[in-house]
């Protein structure tokens, strides 16, 4: 059972997974890496180096986890990368380029007005400090909700 996900933004989700996981399951950790910078932020500890040794360790419940929470700055950077890629895809769609990519084909189906709004929104997100504002405010909201959920389940 994954009891440590480095990408969880609140302080409580991983703690809840560790507290309430059944004792008969192996504990696993993961980076949940959405970008190259996030690789290795979380991981599973086991004796060995191969996938077969990992499998055996999981079956024997001889695993643990390590790492630390992904820094908010890496999450914001990732969201900005997505906005930049969105701009490229929308722009190429407006130019009439075709692609077999599923996401690209969905963008291609939208109206020019919707594409223009997408370009403006993504550009504002990147150009203004909106990514930082939304990142910090989202972090606060998730921690408040996580604490509330923790309190509901531990009282």
ZAFI-717019 format. One line per field, with one value per atom (N, C-alpha, C, O): residue in one letter; x, y, z; residue number from 1; atom name. Coordinates in steps of 0.001 Angstrom, whole numbers, plus 500000, padded with zeros to 6 digits. Atoms other than C-alpha are relative to their C-alpha. Layout:
<pts>
rest [A | ...]
east [X | ...]
north [Y | ...]
up [Z | ...]
nr [NUM | ...]
atom [CA | ...]
</pts>
This chain:
<pts>
rest [X | X | X | X | X | X | X | X | X | X | X | X | X | X | X | X | X | X | X | X | X | X | X | X | X | X | X | X | X | X | X | X | X | X | X | X | X | X | X | X | X | X | X | X | X | X | X | X | X | X | X | X | X | X | X | X | X | X | X | X | X | X | X | X | X | X | X | X | X | X | X | X | X | X | X | X | X | X | X | X | X | X | X | X | X | X | X | X | X | X | X | X | X | X | X | X | X | X | X | X | X | X | X | X | X | X | X | X | X | X | X | X | X | X | X | X | X | X | X | X | X | X | X | X | X | X | X | X | X | X | X | X | X | X | X | X | X | X | X | X | X | X | X | X | X | X | X | X | X | X | X | X | X | X | X | X | X | X | X | X | X | X | X | X | X | X | X | X | X | X | X | X | X | X | X | X | X | X | X | X | X | X | X | X | X | X | X | X | X | X | X | X | X | X | X | X | X | X | X | X | X | X | X | X | X | X | X | X | X | X | X | X | X | X | X | X | X | X | X | X | X | X | X | X | X | X | X | X | X | X | X | X | X | X | X | X | X | X | X | X | X | X | X | X | X | X | X | X | X | X | X | X | X | X | X | X | X | X | X | X | X | X | X | X | X | X | X | X | X | X | X | X | X | X | X | X | X | X | X | X | X | X | X | X | X | X | X | X | X | X | X | X | X | X | X | X | X | X | X | X | X | X | X | X | X | X | X | X | X | X | X | X | X | X | X | X | X | X | X | X | X | X | X | X | X | X | X | X | X | X | X | X | X | X | X | X | X | X | X | X | X | X | X | X | X | X | X | X | X | X | X | X | X | X | X | X | X | X | X | X | X | X | X | X | X | X | X | X | X | X | X | X | X | X | X | X | X | X | X | X | X | X | X | X | X | X | X | X | X | X | X | X | X | X | X | X | X | X | X | X | X | X | X | X | X | X | X | X | X | X | X | X | X | X | X | X | X | X | X | X | X | X | X | X | X | X | X | X | X | X | X | X | X | X | X | X | X | X | X | X | X | X | X | X | X | X | X | X | X | X | X | X | X | X | X | X | X | X | X | X | X | X | X | X | X | X | X | X | X | X | X | X | X | X | X | X | X | X | X | X | X | X | X | X | X | X | X | X | X | X | X | X | X | X | X | X | X | X | X | X | X | X | X | X | X | X | X | X | X | X | X | X | X | X | X | X | X | X | X | X | X | X | X | X | X | X | X | X | X | X | X | X | X | X | X | X | X | X | X | X | X | X | X | X | X | X | X | X | X | X | X | X | X | X | X | X | X | X | X | X | X | X | X | X | X | X | X | X | X | X | X | X | X | X | X | X | X | X | X | X | X | X | X | X | X | X | X | X | X | X | X | X | X | X | X | X | X | X | X | X | X | X | X | X | X | X | X | X | X | X | X | X | X | X | X | X | X | X | X | X]
east [500850 | 500000 | 500897 | 501856 | 499231 | 501344 | 499650 | 498516 | 500216 | 501766 | 500797 | 500695 | 499297 | 504059 | 500017 | 500604 | 500028 | 503394 | 500594 | 499987 | 499279 | 505883 | 499246 | 499515 | 500708 | 503485 | 498767 | 498180 | 501147 | 500705 | 500342 | 501397 | 499713 | 500444 | 499675 | 500236 | 500331 | 498904 | 500872 | 501501 | 499161 | 500637 | 499303 | 499886 | 500806 | 497917 | 499716 | 499526 | 500377 | 497222 | 500932 | 500472 | 499047 | 500414 | 499891 | 499977 | 500141 | 499977 | 498766 | 498803 | 501213 | 496438 | 500232 | 499780 | 499721 | 497647 | 500845 | 500617 | 499139 | 500320 | 499239 | 499433 | 500736 | 497971 | 498931 | 498737 | 501152 | 495059 | 500246 | 499313 | 499745 | 496798 | 499949 | 500396 | 500047 | 496157 | 501415 | 502299 | 498681 | 499105 | 500529 | 501727 | 499560 | 499201 | 500436 | 500621 | 499595 | 500205 | 501385 | 501757 | 498681 | 503664 | 499828 | 498903 | 500021 | 504366 | 500892 | 502027 | 499268 | 505454 | 500041 | 499132 | 499878 | 506672 | 500181 | 500694 | 499820 | 506610 | 500185 | 499728 | 499816 | 507658 | 498746 | 498478 | 501121 | 504502 | 500498 | 499852 | 499293 | 506874 | 499247 | 499031 | 500669 | 505060 | 500977 | 500628 | 498952 | 508313 | 501339 | 501437 | 498679 | 511990 | 500526 | 501189 | 499518 | 512710 | 499438 | 500033 | 500676 | 510342 | 500463 | 500136 | 499562 | 511999 | 500888 | 501836 | 499194 | 513374 | 499570 | 500166 | 500462 | 511453 | 499413 | 499465 | 500520 | 509798 | 500387 | 500534 | 499557 | 510794 | 499688 | 499397 | 500189 | 510362 | 501371 | 502248 | 498745 | 513161 | 499809 | 498825 | 500047 | 513871 | 501415 | 502304 | 498697 | 516786 | 500094 | 499279 | 499820 | 518045 | 500038 | 499988 | 499895 | 518281 | 499119 | 498899 | 500740 | 516165 | 498496 | 498023 | 501464 | 512467 | 499512 | 498524 | 500387 | 512272 | 500220 | 499400 | 499738 | 513856 | 498972 | 498567 | 501058 | 511352 | 498698 | 498025 | 501232 | 508466 | 500005 | 499009 | 499898 | 509679 | 499909 | 499277 | 500063 | 510152 | 498576 | 498148 | 501400 | 506595 | 499172 | 498378 | 500760 | 505192 | 500302 | 499424 | 499607 | 507135 | 499723 | 499969 | 500260 | 506086 | 501283 | 501266 | 498704 | 509752 | 500418 | 501524 | 499735 | 509550 | 499707 | 499009 | 500274 | 509529 | 500029 | 500049 | 499996 | 509564 | 500992 | 501394 | 499102 | 511839 | 499714 | 498905 | 500142 | 512092 | 499375 | 499206 | 500638 | 510495 | 498981 | 499011 | 501056 | 507528 | 500597 | 501586 | 499571 | 507948 | 499833 | 498756 | 500128 | 508700 | 498929 | 498747 | 501033 | 505908 | 500579 | 499904 | 499375 | 508346 | 500058 | 499904 | 499972 | 508654 | 498604 | 498455 | 501381 | 504858 | 499606 | 498954 | 500299 | 504560 | 500731 | 500157 | 499224 | 507318 | 499329 | 499247 | 500695 | 505472 | 498735 | 498460 | 501242 | 502191 | 500304 | 499541 | 499599 | 503993 | 500432 | 500161 | 499624 | 505473 | 498746 | 498721 | 501256 | 501929 | 499387 | 498911 | 500557 | 500770 | 500776 | 500182 | 499172 | 503689 | 499688 | 499533 | 500334 | 502950 | 498596 | 498351 | 501366 | 499262 | 500010 | 499329 | 499890 | 500149 | 500516 | 499985 | 499440 | 502260 | 498958 | 498817 | 500993 | 499503 | 498853 | 498409 | 501100 | 496779 | 500459 | 499745 | 499457 | 498967 | 500120 | 499719 | 499861 | 499776 | 498641 | 498489 | 501350 | 496087 | 499409 | 498768 | 500489 | 495225 | 500669 | 500061 | 499269 | 497857 | 499585 | 500015 | 500497 | 496107 | 500831 | 500581 | 499184 | 498748 | 499165 | 498286 | 500712 | 497479 | 500960 | 502170 | 499198 | 498668 | 499140 | 497915 | 500703 | 497751 | 499813 | 499105 | 500091 | 498095 | 498544 | 497847 | 501399 | 494786 | 499654 | 498610 | 500264 | 495036 | 499950 | 499075 | 499962 | 495967 | 498717 | 498176 | 501230 | 492967 | 498797 | 497877 | 501089 | 490672 | 500082 | 499060 | 499818 | 492141 | 499545 | 498900 | 500337 | 491683 | 498491 | 498041 | 501465 | 487931 | 499364 | 498216 | 500589 | 487428 | 499931 | 500606 | 500173 | 486358 | 501216 | 502008 | 498900 | 488808 | 499884 | 500891 | 500215 | 487259 | 500515 | 501201 | 499550 | 487894 | 501522 | 502149 | 498538 | 491464 | 500627 | 501628 | 499475 | 492021 | 499936 | 500881 | 500122 | 490720 | 501034 | 501600 | 498983 | 493013 | 501384 | 502158 | 498706 | 496006 | 500154 | 501198 | 499954 | 495162 | 500150 | 500984 | 499937 | 494566 | 501358 | 501906 | 498687 | 497786 | 501092 | 501999 | 499001 | 499791 | 499943 | 500983 | 500132 | 498401 | 500537 | 501190 | 499527 | 499138 | 501525 | 502111 | 498538 | 502758 | 500554 | 501501 | 499464 | 503252 | 499820 | 500702 | 500252 | 501694 | 500399 | 500608 | 499640 | 502561 | 498825 | 498759 | 501176 | 499283 | 500372 | 499757 | 499622 | 501033 | 500460 | 500190 | 499539 | 502639 | 498829 | 498734 | 501182 | 499396 | 499151 | 498774 | 500836 | 497412 | 500721 | 500089 | 499236 | 500202 | 499952 | 499686 | 499993 | 500418 | 498591 | 498392 | 501370 | 496655 | 499481 | 498775 | 500403 | 496070 | 500616 | 499963 | 499300 | 498635 | 499282 | 499087 | 500702 | 496833 | 498659 | 498326 | 501321 | 493410 | 500128 | 499371 | 499827 | 494655 | 500409 | 499978 | 499612 | 496273 | 498841 | 498697 | 501182 | 493106 | 499048 | 498560 | 500896 | 490997 | 500606 | 499892 | 499336 | 493574 | 499933 | 499700 | 500069 | 493644 | 498589 | 498399 | 501395 | 489850 | 499707 | 499085 | 500211 | 489795 | 500736 | 500204 | 499224 | 492515 | 499247 | 499120 | 500736 | 490533 | 498725 | 498377 | 501218 | 487340 | 500303 | 499495 | 499667 | 489119 | 500791 | 500945 | 499205 | 491206 | 499314 | 499841 | 500734 | 488636 | 499279 | 498616]
north [498831 | 500000 | 501234 | 501316 | 498763 | 503432 | 500813 | 501261 | 499232 | 505193 | 501302 | 502108 | 498732 | 507960 | 500365 | 499664 | 499448 | 509984 | 501393 | 502282 | 498735 | 512836 | 501189 | 502332 | 498898 | 514872 | 500477 | 501499 | 499526 | 515101 | 501348 | 501507 | 498636 | 518769 | 500255 | 501171 | 499744 | 518499 | 499124 | 498170 | 500718 | 517247 | 498779 | 498084 | 501017 | 514727 | 498745 | 497675 | 501148 | 512419 | 498815 | 497693 | 501091 | 510386 | 499461 | 498252 | 500416 | 510319 | 499121 | 498136 | 500822 | 508974 | 498629 | 497618 | 501285 | 506276 | 499117 | 497910 | 500767 | 505217 | 499549 | 498431 | 500309 | 505313 | 498942 | 498063 | 500871 | 503462 | 498848 | 498117 | 501107 | 501030 | 498675 | 498581 | 501313 | 497378 | 499494 | 499641 | 500480 | 495802 | 498881 | 498598 | 501127 | 492922 | 500415 | 499560 | 499524 | 495101 | 500634 | 501238 | 499375 | 496214 | 501506 | 501965 | 498545 | 499935 | 500394 | 499933 | 499531 | 501658 | 501517 | 502182 | 498564 | 505148 | 500289 | 499455 | 499643 | 506982 | 501501 | 502295 | 498585 | 510260 | 500582 | 501775 | 499522 | 510483 | 501139 | 502177 | 498953 | 512441 | 500405 | 499594 | 499448 | 514653 | 500752 | 501165 | 499368 | 516212 | 499404 | 498737 | 500562 | 515300 | 500454 | 499684 | 499480 | 517511 | 499236 | 499249 | 500671 | 515413 | 498561 | 497949 | 501394 | 512038 | 499831 | 500589 | 500308 | 510571 | 500710 | 500496 | 499325 | 512803 | 499009 | 499241 | 501071 | 509657 | 498670 | 498558 | 501293 | 506031 | 498889 | 499137 | 501192 | 502495 | 499447 | 499328 | 500581 | 501028 | 498490 | 498026 | 501461 | 497303 | 499459 | 500148 | 500634 | 494897 | 499452 | 498625 | 500454 | 494353 | 501154 | 502325 | 498984 | 496151 | 499709 | 500593 | 500387 | 494268 | 500060 | 500125 | 500002 | 494303 | 498723 | 498749 | 501268 | 490653 | 500069 | 499571 | 499843 | 491493 | 500938 | 500737 | 499111 | 494334 | 499225 | 499338 | 500800 | 491979 | 499073 | 498980 | 500918 | 489457 | 500758 | 500288 | 499184 | 492195 | 500451 | 500477 | 499589 | 493411 | 498825 | 498977 | 501182 | 489894 | 499625 | 499148 | 500316 | 489421 | 501166 | 501062 | 498787 | 492901 | 500505 | 500900 | 499541 | 493846 | 501255 | 501334 | 498740 | 497320 | 501159 | 501018 | 498757 | 500854 | 501114 | 500841 | 498884 | 504309 | 501050 | 501073 | 498901 | 507312 | 501178 | 501099 | 498806 | 510770 | 501140 | 501083 | 498832 | 514100 | 500559 | 500276 | 499421 | 516035 | 500838 | 501545 | 499195 | 517587 | 501474 | 501884 | 498569 | 521295 | 500663 | 500306 | 499276 | 523635 | 500627 | 500684 | 499375 | 525353 | 499037 | 499463 | 500985 | 522097 | 499790 | 499585 | 500136 | 521802 | 501201 | 501051 | 498788 | 525397 | 499962 | 500303 | 500110 | 524839 | 499032 | 499304 | 500986 | 521752 | 500606 | 500399 | 499416 | 523688 | 501033 | 501178 | 499031 | 526397 | 499281 | 499757 | 500805 | 523723 | 499571 | 499591 | 500411 | 522497 | 501169 | 500997 | 498819 | 526033 | 500306 | 500650 | 499745 | 526470 | 498987 | 499363 | 501033 | 523155 | 500217 | 499976 | 499713 | 524115 | 501100 | 501004 | 498900 | 527351 | 499477 | 499826 | 500553 | 525440 | 499177 | 499311 | 500859 | 522913 | 500813 | 500548 | 499162 | 525552 | 500803 | 500896 | 499218 | 527709 | 499137 | 499555 | 500907 | 524740 | 499606 | 499466 | 500327 | 523841 | 501160 | 500946 | 498823 | 527396 | 500128 | 500631 | 499957 | 527118 | 498870 | 498824 | 501077 | 523998 | 498736 | 497817 | 501218 | 521453 | 498854 | 499055 | 501202 | 517921 | 499106 | 499113 | 500917 | 515340 | 498810 | 498913 | 501199 | 511827 | 500018 | 499171 | 499895 | 512896 | 500206 | 501048 | 499939 | 512405 | 501382 | 501936 | 498674 | 515674 | 501042 | 501907 | 499065 | 517556 | 499924 | 500952 | 500140 | 516126 | 500591 | 501103 | 499377 | 517275 | 501521 | 502192 | 498553 | 520784 | 500424 | 501459 | 499692 | 520721 | 500101 | 500826 | 499992 | 520113 | 501280 | 501582 | 498812 | 523331 | 501155 | 501151 | 498840 | 526627 | 500919 | 500835 | 499023 | 529391 | 500912 | 501301 | 499143 | 531492 | 499305 | 499921 | 500759 | 528763 | 499892 | 499997 | 500072 | 528376 | 501338 | 501381 | 498670 | 532131 | 500242 | 500767 | 499851 | 532139 | 499136 | 499557 | 500869 | 529206 | 500611 | 500553 | 499329 | 531075 | 501159 | 501317 | 498843 | 534199 | 499543 | 500068 | 500494 | 532269 | 499418 | 499709 | 500608 | 530260 | 501066 | 501007 | 498929 | 533371 | 500839 | 501211 | 499249 | 535258 | 499195 | 499744 | 500879 | 532287 | 500015 | 500033 | 499998 | 532295 | 501403 | 501585 | 498643 | 536051 | 500741 | 501489 | 499370 | 537221 | 499012 | 497834 | 500942 | 535736 | 499129 | 498735 | 500792 | 533772 | 498593 | 498055 | 501364 | 530397 | 499957 | 498985 | 499956 | 531430 | 500246 | 499628 | 499720 | 532867 | 498744 | 498381 | 501201 | 529746 | 498859 | 498067 | 501045 | 527470 | 500147 | 499180 | 499753 | 529065 | 499893 | 499265 | 500067 | 529498 | 498565 | 498139 | 501406 | 525913 | 499177 | 498307 | 500694 | 524670 | 500247 | 499322 | 499652 | 526503 | 499275 | 498676 | 500648 | 525185 | 498497 | 497927 | 501450 | 521586 | 499629 | 498597 | 500294 | 521741 | 500176 | 499399 | 499807 | 523119 | 498817 | 498267 | 501142 | 520405 | 498702 | 497866 | 501200 | 517729 | 499895 | 498817 | 499998 | 518747 | 499676 | 498932 | 500276 | 518707 | 498505 | 497902 | 501427 | 515195 | 499161 | 498162 | 500700 | 514060 | 500022 | 498996 | 499868 | 515382 | 499161 | 498567 | 500820 | 513670 | 498518 | 497792 | 501422 | 510329 | 499572 | 498376 | 500376 | 510476 | 500346 | 500054 | 499669 | 511761 | 498796 | 498892]
up [500000 | 500000 | 500000 | 500767 | 500019 | 499111 | 501246 | 501413 | 498774 | 502447 | 499990 | 500915 | 500160 | 501225 | 498526 | 497703 | 501345 | 498088 | 500112 | 500708 | 499849 | 497785 | 499424 | 499795 | 500655 | 495653 | 500771 | 500414 | 499217 | 498258 | 500626 | 501240 | 499573 | 499152 | 501465 | 502066 | 498598 | 502601 | 500896 | 500438 | 499032 | 505733 | 500576 | 501409 | 499321 | 506577 | 499180 | 499759 | 500823 | 503615 | 500214 | 500426 | 499776 | 503998 | 501419 | 501638 | 498601 | 507770 | 500181 | 500919 | 499920 | 507357 | 499375 | 499913 | 500649 | 504959 | 500911 | 500992 | 499095 | 507456 | 501241 | 501720 | 498772 | 510438 | 499773 | 500613 | 500214 | 508869 | 499023 | 498692 | 500932 | 506493 | 500749 | 501892 | 499352 | 507243 | 500269 | 499425 | 499616 | 509056 | 499128 | 499137 | 500823 | 506616 | 498599 | 497733 | 501323 | 503660 | 500067 | 501073 | 500100 | 502547 | 499835 | 499165 | 500144 | 502854 | 498830 | 498709 | 501167 | 499661 | 499983 | 500481 | 500195 | 498874 | 498524 | 497779 | 501406 | 495568 | 499844 | 500666 | 500324 | 494015 | 499385 | 499531 | 500800 | 491907 | 499109 | 498973 | 500741 | 489676 | 498739 | 497840 | 501169 | 487198 | 499107 | 498001 | 500798 | 485993 | 500423 | 501453 | 499703 | 485912 | 501359 | 502054 | 498714 | 488939 | 501190 | 502268 | 498887 | 491064 | 500210 | 501227 | 499886 | 490440 | 501232 | 501437 | 498818 | 493656 | 501265 | 502321 | 498782 | 496061 | 500998 | 502206 | 499148 | 497423 | 499388 | 498171 | 500518 | 497132 | 500991 | 502161 | 499180 | 498445 | 500358 | 499503 | 499517 | 500553 | 500129 | 500704 | 499900 | 500243 | 499846 | 499346 | 500163 | 500357 | 498587 | 498178 | 501366 | 496840 | 499026 | 499404 | 501037 | 493537 | 498785 | 497957 | 501204 | 491005 | 500231 | 501366 | 499893 | 490251 | 500678 | 501412 | 499367 | 491323 | 501514 | 502286 | 498561 | 494696 | 500631 | 501776 | 499513 | 495076 | 500155 | 501179 | 499943 | 494285 | 501212 | 501930 | 498858 | 496862 | 501324 | 502269 | 498778 | 499473 | 500284 | 501438 | 499828 | 498883 | 500511 | 501440 | 499569 | 499222 | 501450 | 502168 | 498618 | 502483 | 500962 | 502163 | 499207 | 503696 | 500677 | 501843 | 499496 | 504144 | 499240 | 498705 | 500691 | 502655 | 500935 | 501939 | 499286 | 503950 | 498953 | 497753 | 500940 | 502409 | 500462 | 501625 | 499682 | 502282 | 499094 | 498169 | 500821 | 500841 | 500762 | 501980 | 499398 | 501478 | 499013 | 497815 | 500830 | 500211 | 498872 | 499062 | 501140 | 496788 | 500350 | 500781 | 499697 | 497264 | 499127 | 497963 | 500737 | 496232 | 498734 | 497707 | 501173 | 493860 | 498816 | 497671 | 501085 | 491851 | 499422 | 498217 | 500488 | 491631 | 499150 | 498117 | 500764 | 490452 | 498664 | 497630 | 501235 | 487899 | 499028 | 497830 | 500828 | 486622 | 499392 | 498210 | 500518 | 486292 | 498918 | 497963 | 501021 | 484337 | 498714 | 497612 | 501170 | 482029 | 499233 | 498003 | 500635 | 481368 | 499233 | 498111 | 500669 | 480534 | 498720 | 497698 | 501189 | 478121 | 498899 | 497737 | 500987 | 476388 | 499434 | 498252 | 500465 | 476210 | 498954 | 497932 | 500964 | 474456 | 498663 | 497609 | 501242 | 471921 | 499246 | 498031 | 500652 | 471234 | 499409 | 498292 | 500495 | 470897 | 498781 | 497783 | 501119 | 468651 | 498746 | 497659 | 501151 | 466397 | 499432 | 498218 | 500457 | 466241 | 499197 | 498169 | 500725 | 465184 | 498630 | 497685 | 501276 | 462434 | 499066 | 497914 | 500844 | 461152 | 500021 | 499241 | 499904 | 462158 | 500545 | 501383 | 499551 | 462677 | 500779 | 500551 | 499191 | 465193 | 500398 | 500463 | 499538 | 466316 | 501519 | 502064 | 498547 | 469964 | 500423 | 499856 | 499557 | 471813 | 500540 | 500194 | 499442 | 473752 | 498886 | 498868 | 501117 | 470602 | 499182 | 498774 | 500794 | 468750 | 500733 | 500095 | 499229 | 471578 | 499909 | 499769 | 500153 | 471414 | 498606 | 498444 | 501388 | 467646 | 499781 | 498894 | 500132 | 468094 | 500548 | 500222 | 499376 | 470087 | 499003 | 497974 | 500878 | 468543 | 500085 | 501024 | 499981 | 467664 | 501218 | 501809 | 498823 | 470424 | 501262 | 502078 | 498838 | 473004 | 500010 | 501064 | 500100 | 471750 | 500383 | 501099 | 499670 | 471981 | 501504 | 502093 | 498543 | 475561 | 500727 | 501736 | 499417 | 476360 | 499909 | 500864 | 500168 | 474951 | 500970 | 501603 | 499099 | 476933 | 501449 | 502187 | 498624 | 480162 | 500344 | 501407 | 499748 | 479871 | 500030 | 500861 | 500028 | 478967 | 501273 | 501817 | 498747 | 481969 | 501180 | 502068 | 498926 | 484227 | 500067 | 501149 | 500046 | 483077 | 500228 | 500994 | 499984 | 482651 | 501307 | 501727 | 498704 | 485894 | 501097 | 500809 | 498932 | 489285 | 500452 | 501616 | 499642 | 489182 | 500447 | 501368 | 499625 | 489363 | 501455 | 502161 | 498605 | 492661 | 500946 | 502007 | 499180 | 494031 | 500165 | 501279 | 499932 | 493135 | 500707 | 501406 | 499320 | 494349 | 501506 | 502220 | 498551 | 497790 | 500570 | 501611 | 499471 | 498219 | 499956 | 500870 | 500071 | 497061 | 501112 | 501688 | 498910 | 499561 | 501336 | 502124 | 498755 | 502379 | 500072 | 501094 | 500025 | 501345 | 500228 | 501013 | 499840 | 501060 | 501419 | 501932 | 498622 | 504496 | 500965 | 501908 | 499153 | 506085 | 499838 | 500826 | 500242 | 504434 | 500522 | 501075 | 499508 | 505278 | 501508 | 502054 | 498531 | 508929 | 500466 | 501429 | 499654 | 509055 | 499856 | 500731 | 500240 | 507567 | 501051 | 501536 | 498969 | 509992 | 501325 | 501993 | 498736 | 512953 | 500004 | 501025 | 500097 | 511723 | 500211 | 500790 | 499958 | 511515 | 501226 | 501473 | 498824 | 514683 | 501312 | 502385 | 498758 | 517161 | 500551 | 501584]
nr [1 | 1 | 1 | 1 | 2 | 2 | 2 | 2 | 3 | 3 | 3 | 3 | 4 | 4 | 4 | 4 | 5 | 5 | 5 | 5 | 6 | 6 | 6 | 6 | 7 | 7 | 7 | 7 | 8 | 8 | 8 | 8 | 9 | 9 | 9 | 9 | 10 | 10 | 10 | 10 | 11 | 11 | 11 | 11 | 12 | 12 | 12 | 12 | 13 | 13 | 13 | 13 | 14 | 14 | 14 | 14 | 15 | 15 | 15 | 15 | 16 | 16 | 16 | 16 | 17 | 17 | 17 | 17 | 18 | 18 | 18 | 18 | 19 | 19 | 19 | 19 | 20 | 20 | 20 | 20 | 21 | 21 | 21 | 21 | 22 | 22 | 22 | 22 | 23 | 23 | 23 | 23 | 24 | 24 | 24 | 24 | 25 | 25 | 25 | 25 | 26 | 26 | 26 | 26 | 27 | 27 | 27 | 27 | 28 | 28 | 28 | 28 | 29 | 29 | 29 | 29 | 30 | 30 | 30 | 30 | 31 | 31 | 31 | 31 | 32 | 32 | 32 | 32 | 33 | 33 | 33 | 33 | 34 | 34 | 34 | 34 | 35 | 35 | 35 | 35 | 36 | 36 | 36 | 36 | 37 | 37 | 37 | 37 | 38 | 38 | 38 | 38 | 39 | 39 | 39 | 39 | 40 | 40 | 40 | 40 | 41 | 41 | 41 | 41 | 42 | 42 | 42 | 42 | 43 | 43 | 43 | 43 | 44 | 44 | 44 | 44 | 45 | 45 | 45 | 45 | 46 | 46 | 46 | 46 | 47 | 47 | 47 | 47 | 48 | 48 | 48 | 48 | 49 | 49 | 49 | 49 | 50 | 50 | 50 | 50 | 51 | 51 | 51 | 51 | 52 | 52 | 52 | 52 | 53 | 53 | 53 | 53 | 54 | 54 | 54 | 54 | 55 | 55 | 55 | 55 | 56 | 56 | 56 | 56 | 57 | 57 | 57 | 57 | 58 | 58 | 58 | 58 | 59 | 59 | 59 | 59 | 60 | 60 | 60 | 60 | 61 | 61 | 61 | 61 | 62 | 62 | 62 | 62 | 63 | 63 | 63 | 63 | 64 | 64 | 64 | 64 | 65 | 65 | 65 | 65 | 66 | 66 | 66 | 66 | 67 | 67 | 67 | 67 | 68 | 68 | 68 | 68 | 69 | 69 | 69 | 69 | 70 | 70 | 70 | 70 | 71 | 71 | 71 | 71 | 72 | 72 | 72 | 72 | 73 | 73 | 73 | 73 | 74 | 74 | 74 | 74 | 75 | 75 | 75 | 75 | 76 | 76 | 76 | 76 | 77 | 77 | 77 | 77 | 78 | 78 | 78 | 78 | 79 | 79 | 79 | 79 | 80 | 80 | 80 | 80 | 81 | 81 | 81 | 81 | 82 | 82 | 82 | 82 | 83 | 83 | 83 | 83 | 84 | 84 | 84 | 84 | 85 | 85 | 85 | 85 | 86 | 86 | 86 | 86 | 87 | 87 | 87 | 87 | 88 | 88 | 88 | 88 | 89 | 89 | 89 | 89 | 90 | 90 | 90 | 90 | 91 | 91 | 91 | 91 | 92 | 92 | 92 | 92 | 93 | 93 | 93 | 93 | 94 | 94 | 94 | 94 | 95 | 95 | 95 | 95 | 96 | 96 | 96 | 96 | 97 | 97 | 97 | 97 | 98 | 98 | 98 | 98 | 99 | 99 | 99 | 99 | 100 | 100 | 100 | 100 | 101 | 101 | 101 | 101 | 102 | 102 | 102 | 102 | 103 | 103 | 103 | 103 | 104 | 104 | 104 | 104 | 105 | 105 | 105 | 105 | 106 | 106 | 106 | 106 | 107 | 107 | 107 | 107 | 108 | 108 | 108 | 108 | 109 | 109 | 109 | 109 | 110 | 110 | 110 | 110 | 111 | 111 | 111 | 111 | 112 | 112 | 112 | 112 | 113 | 113 | 113 | 113 | 114 | 114 | 114 | 114 | 115 | 115 | 115 | 115 | 116 | 116 | 116 | 116 | 117 | 117 | 117 | 117 | 118 | 118 | 118 | 118 | 119 | 119 | 119 | 119 | 120 | 120 | 120 | 120 | 121 | 121 | 121 | 121 | 122 | 122 | 122 | 122 | 123 | 123 | 123 | 123 | 124 | 124 | 124 | 124 | 125 | 125 | 125 | 125 | 126 | 126 | 126 | 126 | 127 | 127 | 127 | 127 | 128 | 128 | 128 | 128 | 129 | 129 | 129 | 129 | 130 | 130 | 130 | 130 | 131 | 131 | 131 | 131 | 132 | 132 | 132 | 132 | 133 | 133 | 133 | 133 | 134 | 134 | 134 | 134 | 135 | 135 | 135 | 135 | 136 | 136 | 136 | 136 | 137 | 137 | 137 | 137 | 138 | 138 | 138 | 138 | 139 | 139 | 139 | 139 | 140 | 140 | 140 | 140 | 141 | 141 | 141 | 141 | 142 | 142 | 142 | 142 | 143 | 143 | 143 | 143 | 144 | 144 | 144 | 144 | 145 | 145 | 145 | 145 | 146 | 146 | 146 | 146 | 147 | 147 | 147 | 147 | 148 | 148 | 148 | 148 | 149 | 149 | 149 | 149 | 150 | 150 | 150 | 150 | 151 | 151 | 151 | 151 | 152 | 152 | 152 | 152 | 153 | 153 | 153 | 153 | 154 | 154 | 154 | 154 | 155 | 155 | 155 | 155]
atom [N | CA | C | O | N | CA | C | O | N | CA | C | O | N | CA | C | O | N | CA | C | O | N | CA | C | O | N | CA | C | O | N | CA | C | O | N | CA | C | O | N | CA | C | O | N | CA | C | O | N | CA | C | O | N | CA | C | O | N | CA | C | O | N | CA | C | O | N | CA | C | O | N | CA | C | O | N | CA | C | O | N | CA | C | O | N | CA | C | O | N | CA | C | O | N | CA | C | O | N | CA | C | O | N | CA | C | O | N | CA | C | O | N | CA | C | O | N | CA | C | O | N | CA | C | O | N | CA | C | O | N | CA | C | O | N | CA | C | O | N | CA | C | O | N | CA | C | O | N | CA | C | O | N | CA | C | O | N | CA | C | O | N | CA | C | O | N | CA | C | O | N | CA | C | O | N | CA | C | O | N | CA | C | O | N | CA | C | O | N | CA | C | O | N | CA | C | O | N | CA | C | O | N | CA | C | O | N | CA | C | O | N | CA | C | O | N | CA | C | O | N | CA | C | O | N | CA | C | O | N | CA | C | O | N | CA | C | O | N | CA | C | O | N | CA | C | O | N | CA | C | O | N | CA | C | O | N | CA | C | O | N | CA | C | O | N | CA | C | O | N | CA | C | O | N | CA | C | O | N | CA | C | O | N | CA | C | O | N | CA | C | O | N | CA | C | O | N | CA | C | O | N | CA | C | O | N | CA | C | O | N | CA | C | O | N | CA | C | O | N | CA | C | O | N | CA | C | O | N | CA | C | O | N | CA | C | O | N | CA | C | O | N | CA | C | O | N | CA | C | O | N | CA | C | O | N | CA | C | O | N | CA | C | O | N | CA | C | O | N | CA | C | O | N | CA | C | O | N | CA | C | O | N | CA | C | O | N | CA | C | O | N | CA | C | O | N | CA | C | O | N | CA | C | O | N | CA | C | O | N | CA | C | O | N | CA | C | O | N | CA | C | O | N | CA | C | O | N | CA | C | O | N | CA | C | O | N | CA | C | O | N | CA | C | O | N | CA | C | O | N | CA | C | O | N | CA | C | O | N | CA | C | O | N | CA | C | O | N | CA | C | O | N | CA | C | O | N | CA | C | O | N | CA | C | O | N | CA | C | O | N | CA | C | O | N | CA | C | O | N | CA | C | O | N | CA | C | O | N | CA | C | O | N | CA | C | O | N | CA | C | O | N | CA | C | O | N | CA | C | O | N | CA | C | O | N | CA | C | O | N | CA | C | O | N | CA | C | O | N | CA | C | O | N | CA | C | O | N | CA | C | O | N | CA | C | O | N | CA | C | O | N | CA | C | O | N | CA | C | O | N | CA | C | O | N | CA | C | O | N | CA | C | O | N | CA | C | O | N | CA | C | O | N | CA | C | O | N | CA | C | O | N | CA | C | O | N | CA | C | O | N | CA | C | O | N | CA | C | O | N | CA | C | O | N | CA | C | O | N | CA | C | O | N | CA | C | O | N | CA | C | O | N | CA | C | O | N | CA | C | O | N | CA | C | O | N | CA | C | O | N | CA | C | O | N | CA | C | O | N | CA | C | O | N | CA | C | O | N | CA | C | O | N | CA | C | O]
</pts>
